Amino acid sequence: MITEKLKRFEEKLEKHSEYSYILLPLAAFLGYSTGRLGHIIGGYTNSPHHWILGLIIAFSGVFAYKKKYKIIGMYLAAIGTAYFISDLNDFLNFRVWGPDLNSHFTFWGID
């Protein structure tokens, strides 16, 4: 049942694939902005950092791309990669759990 719905959704996306040059960067910006807003709003909580979720979303996109869902996989990979980039500094310092160390939260940046 779920695979049938995914196939129908994939077919709808294929019909409008000429807009993918616009929609793919928008999906990436959606992932980045979601990550930044989550960083600003929830950066004070003692919880896992969101670069982990970004990696999970990006790898699930790669997995979906290798299976039969190529367009959905591309969008998931774009969203996950941008979500991951929004918390790149915590990944580079391998911060997995805890509140963010900086007290100045900005939208444009990699914290």
VENMODA-V61748 format. One record per residue. N is the residue number from 1. RES is the residue in one small letter. SS is DSSP state (hx for helix, st for strand, lp for the rest). D_LAST is the distance of its C-alpha to the last C-alpha in Angstrom with 1 decimal. Layout:
BEGIN
n=<N:N>
res=<RES:RES>
ss=<SS:SS>
d_last=<D_LAST:D_LAST>
END
This chain:
BEGIN
n=<1:2:3:4:5:6:7:8:9:10:11:12:13:14:15:16:17:18:19:20:21:22:23:24:25:26:27:28:29:30:31:32:33:34:35:36:37:38:39:40:41:42:43:44:45:46:47:48:49:50:51:52:53:54:55:56:57:58:59:60:61:62:63:64:65:66:67:68:69:70:71:72:73:74:75:76:77:78:79:80:81:82:83:84:85:86:87:88:89:90:91:92:93:94:95:96:97:98:99:100:101:102:103:104:105:106:107:108:109:110:111>
res=<m:i:t:e:k:l:k:r:f:e:e:k:l:e:k:h:s:e:y:s:y:i:l:l:p:l:a:a:f:l:g:y:s:t:g:r:l:g:h:i:i:g:g:y:t:n:s:p:h:h:w:i:l:g:l:i:i:a:f:s:g:v:f:a:y:k:k:k:y:k:i:i:g:m:y:l:a:a:i:g:t:a:y:f:i:s:d:l:n:d:f:l:n:f:r:v:w:g:p:d:l:n:s:h:f:t:f:w:g:i:d>
ss=<lp:hx:hx:hx:hx:hx:hx:hx:hx:hx:hx:hx:hx:hx:hx:lp:hx:hx:hx:hx:hx:hx:hx:hx:hx:hx:hx:hx:hx:hx:hx:hx:hx:hx:hx:hx:hx:hx:hx:hx:hx:hx:lp:lp:lp:lp:lp:st:lp:lp:hx:hx:hx:hx:hx:hx:hx:hx:hx:hx:hx:hx:hx:hx:hx:hx:lp:lp:lp:hx:hx:hx:hx:hx:hx:hx:hx:hx:hx:hx:hx:hx:hx:hx:hx:lp:lp:hx:hx:hx:hx:hx:lp:lp:lp:lp:st:lp:lp:lp:lp:lp:lp:lp:lp:lp:lp:lp:lp:lp:lp>
d_last=<40.5:36.8:37.3:39.8:37.3:34.7:37.4:38.4:34.8:34.4:37.8:36.7:33.6:35.8:38.1:35.4:33.8:34.5:31.7:29.1:28.0:26.9:25.8:23.6:21.2:21.3:20.6:17.5:16.4:17.2:15.0:12.0:12.9:13.7:10.4:8.7:11.7:11.6:8.2:9.9:13.2:12.9:10.0:13.0:15.0:16.0:15.5:14.3:10.7:11.0:10.5:14.1:15.4:14.2:16.1:19.0:19.3:19.1:21.8:23.8:23.9:25.1:27.7:28.8:29.2:31.4:33.4:35.2:32.4:31.1:29.9:28.1:26.5:25.2:23.6:22.1:20.8:19.3:17.6:16.4:15.1:13.1:11.9:10.8:9.1:7.0:5.4:6.5:5.1:6.6:9.4:10.1:10.5:12.3:11.1:13.3:14.3:13.7:11.8:8.4:9.3:8.2:10.7:9.7:8.1:8.6:9.5:9.3:6.2:3.8:0.0>
END
